[in-house]
Amino acid sequence: MEMVKEAAMCGADIVKFQRRHPSLCLRPEIYSGPHPNPVNSYGATYGEHREFLELDLPVHYQLYEYCLQHNVAYSCTPFDLISAEEIVKLNPQHLKISSFHNNHTSLIEYICTSFPGTIHISLGMTTNSEEMALIEILRAHDRLKHTVLYWCTSAYPARPADLSLLEIRSLIEKYGHELQAVGYSGHHEGIAMDLIAFTLGATYFERHFTLNHNWKGTDHKASLMPEGLTKLTRDLRSARQALAFKSCEIIDAELHNRKFHKFSG
């Protein structure tokens, strides 16, 4: 709840959580195996680690209401079908399908047919054929017009050389006439890359958020602190105002200096 409050104060529009039943969404060998980075684990196995971290469903209902109280929208990424069914009952404005599951046909089909809101989908670690299969499912259900596709590199943190931001233009060229929007889901350090993504046409931005880079866990180092999120929301809103053509030859902001300093030969 403190993170929700902070994110709202930083200017975020949406706060997104995750919902999973670890035994359903993890392969058996992953569930029963060790955490890949044991120092960050909250259990003897990766499955125990994920079970420990999972928020109970009533907590999601509390967080939904808490988000409303702080004028941010609640959103969630379901990692399995049961989680999707549970979150759809909350009736949020939008759901997110992660890069991990953008090839999970039954999950995508369920959300297309059972969820009336906006569908946000990341395209990290996705082949061309997987992307096309995803688009065909969305197109078949007439849901592309309700979809935001996010360009994404699934590395934590992602190096600038691995971001391939020009792919944002490719997504717009291929699907922009059918989609609600194209977004950018970033796991890089800093905020400069988001502004580049904006100039390329992205209009939704997703970043990991933390209150302490040193907290136990694998994502905190690749997350924005409140100061960084505040600067990002400020700069993106400023960029939206700035990225425009002049409304007339001499705008009001220039009139004084034109009258006072312009050469009159």
C-alpha positions in Angstrom: 0.0 0.0 0.0 2.9 2.3 0.7 4.2 1.6 -2.8 0.8 2.4 -4.3 0.7 5.7 -2.4 4.2 6.6 -3.5 3.6 5.7 -7.2 0.5 7.8 -7.2 2.4 10.7 -5.7 5.1 10.2 -8.4 2.5 10.7 -11.2 1.7 7.2 -12.2 -1.7 6.5 -13.8 -1.8 2.7 -13.3 -0.3 0.4 -10.7 0.1 -3.2 -11.8 0.4 -6.3 -9.6 0.8 -10.0 -10.4 -1.4 -13.0 -9.6 -0.2 -16.6 -9.9 -0.8 -20.1 -8.6 2.9 -21.2 -8.7 2.1 -24.9 -8.9 0.1 -24.2 -12.1 2.3 -21.7 -13.9 5.7 -23.2 -13.2 7.1 -26.3 -14.9 7.5 -29.1 -12.3 11.3 -29.1 -12.5 11.3 -25.3 -12.0 8.8 -25.5 -9.1 10.8 -28.2 -7.2 14.2 -26.9 -8.2 16.4 -24.2 -6.5 16.1 -20.5 -6.9 18.5 -19.4 -9.6 19.9 -16.8 -7.2 19.6 -18.5 -3.7 20.5 -15.3 -1.8 17.2 -13.8 -3.0 15.1 -16.9 -2.2 12.3 -17.0 0.4 12.1 -20.8 0.4 14.1 -24.0 -0.1 12.9 -24.4 -3.7 11.8 -21.9 -6.3 8.2 -23.1 -5.8 8.3 -22.3 -2.1 9.8 -18.9 -2.9 7.0 -18.0 -5.2 4.3 -19.3 -2.8 5.8 -17.2 0.0 5.6 -14.0 -2.1 2.1 -14.5 -3.5 -0.6 -12.1 -2.3 -3.9 -13.7 -1.2 -6.9 -12.9 -3.4 -8.6 -10.8 -0.7 -5.5 -8.6 -0.6 -6.0 -7.9 -4.4 -9.5 -6.6 -3.6 -8.1 -4.4 -0.9 -5.4 -3.1 -3.3 -8.0 -2.4 -6.0 -10.0 -0.2 -3.6 -6.8 1.4 -2.3 -5.7 2.3 -5.8 -9.1 4.0 -6.4 -8.6 6.0 -3.2 -5.3 7.3 -4.6 -6.6 8.0 -8.1 -4.6 5.4 -9.9 -6.0 2.4 -11.8 -5.4 -1.1 -10.5 -4.1 -3.6 -13.0 -2.8 -7.1 -12.8 -0.9 -9.7 -14.7 -2.4 -13.2 -14.3 0.1 -16.0 -14.8 -2.4 -18.9 -15.2 -6.0 -19.5 -16.1 -7.3 -19.7 -12.5 -5.6 -16.4 -11.7 -7.1 -14.8 -14.8 -10.6 -15.9 -13.8 -10.1 -14.5 -10.3 -8.8 -11.1 -11.6 -11.5 -10.8 -14.3 -14.1 -10.9 -11.5 -12.5 -7.7 -10.1 -13.4 -6.0 -13.3 -10.3 -3.8 -13.7 -10.0 -1.4 -16.6 -7.1 -3.5 -18.1 -5.2 -6.7 -17.7 -1.6 -7.4 -18.7 -0.3 -10.5 -20.4 3.4 -10.9 -19.7 6.1 -11.7 -22.2 6.3 -15.1 -20.5 2.8 -16.0 -21.6 2.1 -14.2 -24.9 2.2 -17.7 -26.4 -0.2 -19.2 -23.8 -3.1 -19.7 -26.2 -5.7 -20.8 -23.7 -4.9 -17.9 -21.4 -5.1 -15.4 -24.2 -8.3 -16.9 -25.6 -9.9 -16.7 -22.1 -9.0 -13.1 -21.7 -10.2 -12.2 -25.2 -13.6 -13.8 -24.6 -14.2 -13.1 -20.9 -12.6 -9.7 -20.2 -14.1 -6.6 -21.8 -11.4 -4.1 -20.9 -8.1 -3.2 -22.5 -5.6 -6.0 -23.0 -1.9 -5.0 -22.5 0.7 -7.5 -23.9 4.5 -7.5 -23.8 6.6 -8.9 -26.7 9.8 -9.7 -24.9 11.7 -12.9 -26.0 9.1 -13.5 -28.8 9.8 -15.0 -32.2 8.2 -13.6 -35.4 6.0 -16.7 -35.7 4.8 -16.3 -32.0 4.0 -12.7 -32.6 2.0 -13.5 -35.7 0.1 -16.3 -33.8 -0.7 -13.8 -31.0 -2.0 -11.2 -33.5 -4.2 -13.8 -35.3 -5.9 -14.8 -32.0 -6.5 -11.1 -31.1 -7.7 -10.4 -34.7 -10.0 -13.5 -34.7 -11.7 -12.2 -31.6 -11.8 -8.6 -32.8 -9.7 -7.5 -29.8 -6.8 -5.8 -31.5 -8.7 -2.5 -31.2 -8.7 -3.1 -27.4 -5.0 -4.1 -27.3 -1.8 -2.2 -26.3 1.3 -4.0 -27.6 4.5 -3.3 -25.7 7.9 -3.5 -27.2 10.1 -5.1 -24.5 13.5 -6.7 -23.9 13.3 -9.4 -21.3 16.6 -8.8 -19.5 17.0 -7.4 -15.9 18.5 -4.9 -16.3 18.6 -4.5 -20.1 21.6 -2.9 -21.7 20.9 0.0 -24.1 22.5 -2.1 -26.9 19.9 -4.8 -26.3 16.8 -2.5 -26.4 16.2 -2.4 -30.2 13.9 0.6 -29.8 13.4 1.0 -33.6 11.1 -2.1 -33.4 8.5 0.3 -31.9 8.2 1.9 -35.4 7.9 -1.6 -36.9 5.0 -2.4 -34.6 3.3 0.8 -35.5 3.8 0.3 -39.2 2.5 -3.3 -39.0 -0.4 -3.0 -36.6 -0.9 0.6 -35.7 -4.1 0.9 -37.7 -5.6 -2.0 -35.8 -4.3 -1.5 -32.2 -5.4 0.8 -29.5 -1.8 1.8 -29.0 1.9 0.7 -28.9 3.7 0.9 -25.6 7.2 0.3 -24.2 7.9 -1.9 -21.2 11.4 -1.1 -20.0 13.8 -2.9 -17.7 16.8 -0.6 -18.4 18.6 1.7 -15.9 17.6 5.4 -16.0 14.8 7.1 -17.9 16.4 8.4 -21.1 15.4 5.4 -23.2 11.7 5.9 -22.4 11.8 9.4 -23.9 13.4 7.9 -27.0 10.6 5.3 -27.1 8.1 8.2 -26.9 9.5 10.0 -29.9 9.3 6.7 -31.8 5.6 6.5 -31.1 5.1 4.6 -27.8 2.3 6.1 -25.7 2.1 3.7 -22.8 5.1 3.1 -20.5 5.6 0.4 -18.0 8.5 0.4 -15.4 9.3 -1.7 -12.4 9.0 0.3 -9.2 10.7 -0.1 -5.8 11.2 1.9 -2.6 14.7 0.5 -2.0 17.2 -0.8 -4.6 18.8 -2.9 -1.8 15.7 -4.9 -0.9 16.0 -8.7 -1.3 14.9 -9.8 -4.7 16.0 -9.9 -8.3 14.0 -7.0 -9.7 14.8 -4.1 -7.3 18.1 -3.2 -9.0 16.3 -2.8 -12.4 13.5 -0.8 -10.8 12.9 3.0 -10.5 12.9 4.6 -7.1 10.3 7.4 -6.4 12.7 10.1 -7.6 13.2 8.4 -10.9 9.5 7.7 -11.5 8.6 11.3 -10.7 11.2 12.5 -13.2 10.0 10.0 -15.8 6.3 11.0 -15.5 7.2 14.7 -15.6 9.5 14.3 -18.6 7.0 12.2 -20.6 4.2 14.6 -20.0 6.5 17.5 -21.0 7.6 15.6 -24.1 4.0 15.1 -25.1 3.5 18.9 -25.0 6.8 19.6 -26.8 6.5 17.1 -29.7 4.4 19.3 -31.9 4.6 21.7 -34.9 4.3 25.4 -34.3 0.8 26.7 -34.2 1.7 29.9 -36.0 4.8 31.7 -37.3 5.5 33.6 -34.1 4.0 32.0 -31.0 3.0 34.1 -27.9 6.1 32.9 -25.9 8.3 34.6 -28.5 6.5 37.9 -28.9 8.3 39.9 -26.2 11.8 38.9 -27.3 10.9 39.5 -31.0 9.7 43.1 -30.1 12.7 43.7 -27.9 15.6 42.0 -29.6 14.7 41.2 -33.3 16.9 43.1 -35.8 14.8 45.7 -37.7 17.0 46.7 -40.6 
